[in-house]
Amino acid sequence: MDAKVVAVLVLVLAALCISDGKPVSLSYRCPCRFFESHVSRSNVKHLKILNTPNCALQIVARLKSNNRQVCIDPKLKWIQEYLEKALNNQFIYLKLSHSNASR
């Protein structure tokens, strides 16, 4: 075999071994591609808010009834109320922490 062919094969094999193996289409995919819009608040065990740079707001809920994880539509009214309340509580906590630190 020619030395040039061997060198090219070695470079190609090295490049394949160095790459992390994920196709580009999978590395940029959002975790929630479909949203459930008929999930009641009473059936949710806990919520997880995912912060991903290239995706819209992603909210994953674990259901009480079957212990399944589903992506919840962030436009649901009770989700909006929950987020607003959580943000207000966080703002109040930050405000109180700041005023206590200045004493």
N, C-alpha and C positions, 0 to 999 in steps of 0.2 A: 504494500500500500504506500502511496505517496505521502511524504511527511506533511504536506499542506492539507491533505484530506484528513489525516489523523489529527492535526492541530485544530481544524474546524470542528471535527466531531467532539474533541475534548472540550472546546469552548461551548458548544451547544449543550453538551451534557452538564457542564458546570453551571450554565445559566438555568437549566431546568432544575437542578438540585438547589440552587440558591433561592429561586422564587418561592413564595409562601404557599402556592398551590391553590389559592382561591381565584375563581374566575372573577373578572371585573364586575359582571352583572350581579354576583352574589354579595360582593363586598359593599356595594352601595344600596342594597335593597333595604327598605324600611321594614321594621319588625311587624307592623300592623298594615297589612294590605287590604283587609276587609274589616268593617266595623259592625258590631252588633248594636242595633238601635232599640231593642226591646228587652233591656235588662233592667229589672227593678232594683232599687237601692237595697231592699230587704234581702235580696238573694246574693249580695256581694259580701264576701268574707274580708277581703282587703283589696286595695288599689295600689298600682305601681305606675308612676308617671315616668316615661322614658324620655330622656333628653338626647336626641340624635340630631346632628348638625344639618343633615340634608332632608329631614322629614318633618312633616307637620306634627302637631301635638299628638303623642301616642300614649294612650291610657289602657293599661292591662288590668283586668279584674280577675280575681280567683272567686269562683262561684261556690256558694254554700251547698247547693243542691247536689252537684256532681263533682265538685272539686276541680272543675275544668278551668283553664285560663282562656279568657276571651278578650279581644280588643273592643273597647267601648267607644261609641261615637262621642267625641268631645262636645258635640252640639246638643247633647241631651240636657234638658233643663236642670235635672238634679246634679249632674256633673258640673255644670256652670255654677250653680249655687255652692257646691262643695269647694270648687277651686277659689271662688270669690271669698268664702269664709276662711279658707286656709291662708290665702294671701293676706287678708285683713289681720288674722291672728299673728302671722309672721311679722307684719309691719308693726303691730302693737308691741310684740316681743322685742323687736329691734329698737323701737323707740324707747321702751323701758330700760333696756340694757344700756343704751347710749346715755340716758339721763342718770342712771346709777353710776356709770363709769366717770361722769364729770364731777361727782361729789367728792 
